[in-house]
Amino acid sequence: MMIKADLPFQHIVIEGAPKSQKTKLSQVLASLIGGRVVLDRTDNPYLKDFYDEKEGASFLTQLVFLVNRYHQQLRLSQRDLFEERVICDYLFEKDKIFAYQTLSDDELVVYDRIFGILAERLPRPDLVVYLQISLPTVLKRIARDGDATEKSISEKYLGDLVEAFDYFFFNFQAAPLLVVKADDLDLTREEEIADIIAKIGQVKKGHLYYVPESYANRDSRKKPL
């Protein structure tokens, strides 16, 4: 059922580390408040070589993701943002998180130049929702439903990535930001979805933080009677 919410945001981005449920939340929000879902393109011919740690694969992998996302965002800026709400499950600038985790200093110099040229041509989102999760949650979800590629990623890399996401969004100033503590976020609970939508409506500028009831009650559920 559509939720009537007076939300001023036409370009909403949902972000988070792997297994944060950002795609699912994007789809749920679009169905409730209206909007077109735009999903990150994950196809990349160099991705397997990257995980196999082949020389030069990191730069090629990152460059393909960057260019693919640029062309997708450019098409949005030319049409969709003027016609309907767009809910995107990735932030263009998040490319830098992965780049700084994987590229050498020399590769980063080239990458930064390309990124700067492309980013100048794209519109910024009206709102970013960051689903903050911990490393144990990432590991648990990969073990439960990850594919073979995800299960081959080292725990150290994933830990560094989670820290990099937190650092990036702690310093994020490019758009209003809603940070959702999402380790125990239950997207099947109508109350939590309604709370997130209400919080989105409260965001004006700067950062706003939301701890879902399911997370807030986690510790109390563990306490003995």
C-alpha positions as CSV (number, residue, x, y, z in Angstrom):
1,M,0.0,0.0,0.0
2,M,1.3,3.4,-0.9
3,I,2.3,5.6,2.0
4,K,1.3,9.3,1.6
5,A,4.4,11.2,2.7
6,D,5.2,14.8,2.0
7,L,8.8,14.2,1.0
8,P,10.7,16.9,-0.9
9,F,13.3,14.5,-2.2
10,Q,13.3,13.5,-5.8
11,H,16.8,11.9,-6.0
12,I,17.3,9.5,-3.0
13,V,20.4,7.3,-2.7
14,I,20.6,4.2,-0.4
15,E,24.1,3.1,0.4
16,G,26.0,0.7,2.6
17,A,28.7,-2.0,2.8
18,P,28.1,-5.3,1.1
19,K,25.0,-7.2,2.5
20,S,23.6,-4.1,4.1
21,Q,20.2,-4.6,2.3
22,K,20.5,-1.4,0.4
23,T,18.9,-2.8,-2.7
24,K,16.0,-4.3,-0.8
25,L,15.3,-1.0,1.0
26,S,15.4,0.9,-2.2
27,Q,12.8,-1.4,-3.7
28,V,10.6,-1.3,-0.5
29,L,10.7,2.5,-0.4
30,A,9.9,2.8,-4.1
31,S,6.9,0.7,-3.7
32,L,5.6,2.7,-0.7
33,I,6.5,6.3,-1.5
34,G,6.6,6.0,-5.3
35,G,9.7,6.2,-7.5
36,R,11.8,4.4,-10.0
37,V,14.5,2.1,-8.6
38,V,18.0,2.4,-10.2
39,L,20.3,-0.6,-9.4
40,D,24.0,-0.6,-9.4
41,R,25.5,-2.5,-12.4
42,T,27.6,-5.3,-11.0
43,D,28.7,-6.9,-14.3
44,N,32.4,-6.5,-14.8
45,P,34.7,-8.6,-17.0
46,Y,37.6,-8.0,-14.7
47,L,36.0,-8.8,-11.4
48,K,37.1,-12.4,-11.3
49,D,40.7,-11.4,-12.1
50,F,40.5,-8.8,-9.2
51,Y,39.4,-11.4,-6.7
52,D,42.2,-13.8,-8.0
53,E,44.6,-10.9,-7.4
54,K,45.9,-10.7,-10.9
55,E,48.3,-7.9,-11.6
56,G,46.6,-4.8,-13.0
57,A,43.1,-6.2,-12.4
58,S,42.3,-3.7,-9.6
59,F,42.6,-0.7,-11.7
60,L,40.7,-2.1,-14.7
61,T,37.9,-3.4,-12.4
62,Q,37.6,0.0,-10.7
63,L,37.6,1.9,-14.0
64,V,34.9,-0.3,-15.6
65,F,32.6,0.3,-12.5
66,L,33.3,4.0,-12.6
67,V,32.5,4.4,-16.3
68,N,29.4,2.2,-16.1
69,R,28.0,4.2,-13.1
70,Y,28.8,7.5,-14.8
71,H,26.8,6.6,-17.9
72,Q,23.9,5.4,-15.9
73,Q,23.9,8.5,-13.7
74,L,24.2,10.8,-16.8
75,R,21.1,9.2,-18.3
76,L,19.2,9.9,-15.1
77,S,20.3,13.6,-15.0
78,Q,19.1,14.0,-18.6
79,R,15.6,12.6,-18.1
80,D,14.3,10.8,-15.0
81,L,15.0,13.3,-12.3
82,F,12.6,15.7,-14.0
83,E,9.8,13.2,-14.4
84,E,9.7,11.1,-11.3
85,R,11.3,10.3,-8.0
86,V,14.5,8.2,-8.4
87,I,15.7,5.8,-5.6
88,C,19.2,4.6,-6.4
89,D,21.0,1.8,-4.5
90,Y,24.4,3.3,-4.9
91,L,26.2,6.7,-4.5
92,F,28.5,7.6,-7.4
93,E,31.1,9.0,-5.0
94,K,31.3,5.6,-3.2
95,D,33.6,4.5,-6.0
96,K,36.4,6.2,-4.1
97,I,35.9,3.9,-1.1
98,F,36.8,0.9,-3.2
99,A,39.5,2.7,-5.1
100,Y,41.4,3.8,-2.0
101,Q,41.1,0.2,-0.7
102,T,42.5,-1.5,-3.8
103,L,44.6,0.8,-6.0
104,S,48.3,1.7,-5.8
105,D,49.4,5.3,-5.3
106,D,50.2,5.7,-9.0
107,E,46.9,4.2,-10.0
108,L,45.1,6.5,-7.7
109,V,46.6,9.6,-9.3
110,V,45.1,8.6,-12.7
111,Y,41.9,7.4,-11.1
112,D,41.3,10.7,-9.2
113,R,41.8,12.7,-12.4
114,I,39.2,10.6,-14.3
115,F,36.8,10.6,-11.3
116,G,37.0,14.4,-11.0
117,I,36.2,15.0,-14.6
118,L,33.2,12.7,-14.5
119,A,31.8,13.7,-11.2
120,E,31.6,17.4,-12.2
121,R,29.0,16.5,-14.8
122,L,26.6,14.6,-12.5
123,P,23.8,16.0,-10.2
124,R,24.1,15.4,-6.5
125,P,21.3,13.4,-4.7
126,D,18.8,15.3,-2.6
127,L,19.2,12.7,0.3
128,V,21.5,9.8,1.1
129,V,20.5,7.0,3.5
130,Y,23.5,5.1,4.8
131,L,22.8,1.6,6.2
132,Q,25.5,1.2,8.8
133,I,26.4,-2.5,9.6
134,S,29.2,-4.2,11.4
135,L,31.7,-6.7,10.2
136,P,30.1,-9.6,12.1
137,T,26.8,-8.9,10.3
138,V,28.6,-8.8,6.9
139,L,30.3,-12.1,7.6
140,K,27.1,-13.8,8.9
141,R,25.1,-12.7,5.8
142,I,27.8,-13.8,3.4
143,A,28.0,-17.2,5.1
144,R,24.2,-17.5,5.0
145,D,23.4,-16.4,1.4
146,G,26.6,-15.1,-0.3
147,D,27.7,-16.5,-3.6
148,A,31.0,-18.2,-4.3
149,T,32.7,-15.0,-5.2
150,E,31.6,-13.2,-2.0
151,K,32.6,-16.2,0.2
152,S,36.1,-16.0,-1.3
153,I,36.7,-12.4,0.0
154,S,39.0,-12.2,2.9
155,E,37.8,-11.2,6.3
156,K,40.5,-8.5,6.5
157,Y,39.4,-6.9,3.2
158,L,35.8,-6.9,4.4
159,G,36.8,-5.4,7.7
160,D,38.8,-2.7,6.0
161,L,35.9,-2.0,3.7
162,V,33.4,-1.6,6.6
163,E,35.7,0.8,8.3
164,A,36.2,2.7,5.1
165,F,32.4,3.1,4.6
166,D,32.0,4.4,8.2
167,Y,34.9,6.9,7.7
168,F,33.5,8.1,4.4
169,F,30.0,8.8,5.7
170,F,31.2,10.2,9.0
171,N,32.9,12.9,6.9
172,F,30.2,13.1,4.2
173,Q,28.9,16.6,3.5
174,A,27.7,16.5,-0.1
175,A,24.0,16.0,0.7
176,P,21.7,15.6,3.7
177,L,22.4,12.2,5.3
178,L,20.3,9.8,7.3
179,V,22.4,7.1,9.1
180,V,20.4,4.0,10.0
181,K,21.9,1.4,12.4
182,A,21.0,-1.6,10.2
183,D,22.6,-4.7,11.8
184,D,19.1,-5.9,13.0
185,L,17.0,-3.9,10.5
186,D,13.9,-6.0,9.7
187,L,12.5,-4.8,6.3
188,T,9.5,-7.1,6.7
189,R,8.3,-5.0,9.7
190,E,5.9,-2.3,8.6
191,E,6.6,-0.3,11.7
192,E,10.3,0.0,10.9
193,I,9.7,0.9,7.3
194,A,7.2,3.6,8.4
195,D,9.8,4.9,11.0
196,I,12.5,5.2,8.3
197,I,10.1,7.1,6.0
198,A,9.2,9.4,8.9
199,K,12.9,10.0,9.6
200,I,13.5,10.7,5.9
201,G,10.8,13.4,6.2
202,Q,12.7,14.9,9.2
203,V,16.0,15.3,7.4
204,K,16.7,18.9,6.6
205,K,20.5,19.2,6.4
206,G,23.5,17.7,8.0
207,H,23.3,14.2,9.6
208,L,20.4,12.5,11.3
209,Y,20.7,9.1,13.0
210,Y,18.1,6.4,13.5
211,V,18.3,3.3,15.6
212,P,15.4,0.9,14.7
213,E,13.4,-0.6,17.5
214,S,14.6,-4.1,16.7
215,Y,18.2,-3.0,17.2
216,A,17.5,-1.0,20.3
217,N,15.7,-4.0,21.9
218,R,18.4,-6.5,21.0
219,D,20.4,-6.1,24.2
220,S,17.3,-6.3,26.4
221,R,16.3,-9.5,24.7
222,K,19.6,-11.1,25.8
223,K,19.3,-10.1,29.4
224,P,18.2,-12.9,31.8
225,L,14.9,-12.5,33.6
